[in-house]
Amino acid sequence: MSETTLPATHAGPTARPGMFLQVVIATLLGLALGVFAPGLAAQTRWASDLFLHLIVMAVGPLLFCIVVTGIVGAGSLRTVGRLGAKALLYFEAMTTLVLLVAVGIAMLLQPGRGIVFTPTADDTRVISSYAHNAHVMHEGGITEFLLGLIPHTPADAFTQGNVLQILFFAILFGCCLSQIGEAGAPIVRLIDALSALFSRMMRFIIALAPLGVFGAMATTTARYGLGAIGHLAAFVVLYFAVITLFVIGGLGLCLRLSGVSPIRFFRYFRTEFAITFATTASDAVLPSIMAKLEQLGVDRQVVGLVVPAGYSFNLDALSIYLGLAVIFLAQATGTVLSAWQILIMLATALVTSKGAHGVPGIAIVVLAATLSAIPSIPVASLVMLLAVDWFIGIARAVGNLAGNCVAPVVIGAWEGKLDRKRAAEILSQA
């Protein structure tokens, strides 16, 4: 199996020094069109939809190939198990910590205080579909969640774009493939070739990123307008501030403890952050960040296991959102929460957020599922946050991406599979 396949074939976005500038220009043009010609801007929705549909088409098979080759390349299932256990431990520790911090900040600053919200019949109708989806997703609790990891057929996981199911099938497939020895060699070569194929496909798709960014910015600006935040501005600003604090303080500290410069590290991924900021979706940059992490000196098997798993389990920014949003809605509706209710909410949020990646409107669905554990908060109050969900989604997507860029570095350093000398050399050129 070629050890250079992934970096070589994933080099699309990183090999184009003009991509970052193109994305910035597309963002500004989209904003201008949305402000000055909202009628025309509304007609550009197809551009962002086209880009995201192409990403969904390619990311599932590519994710499968990357995970399988990562497991087979590890050589020992004991190594895979150790990496997986450390990754899950890190994910849970980080998401729990940021959730607690978010709740504490919201209770201290009280962003929902002074808002008088009285739900109407229209509000209830608007939010009913989200509440129904939340019930369907989590009506069986942990049992339903565990059963939901297993697809009815392998094809179902790919046709539905279910990241958790693709990940489960890929891990099972890779573990079994690594155990059949030489009999599986042709399959290993085939999957390695398919990985190169889908990586090249993603390279062509990423070339359309400026078009997708332009469409996303134009349509959302036309729909919401620059003053759409209104009385929710305090909550949106607070969320952006907490995400910034998390990235600079929390993740920056993790990088320093791993022997990596935080400033140069985040500068190294500036193109990926720009794309994610504009599209509020990090699927598009999954191949690119994996390639860059390998080039940075993080071991291939660490990257191949930790990054895909992190996309479903390491959603730090979503945890921050849930913590802030529940307290905000409680304050806005005049609901007093006991310490026990807050603990129930925290536990529920840790479960409901798993696998909540890449699904349209998923943050509102997860929040509705979390509120179901605290019936005293009117579910209809979600309509307030629904109005600004896209703006919040920007920081949420960037924060989640930052966490999943840092996690492989931390696990790599923990495992002794991080080449710090190479990392310093690559980052010095960023």
Summary of the structure (lengths in Angstrom):
residues: 430
radius of gyration: 21.4
end to end distance: 29.5
largest distance: 68.2
contacts: 1535
relative contact order: 0.18
helix: 80%
strand: 0%
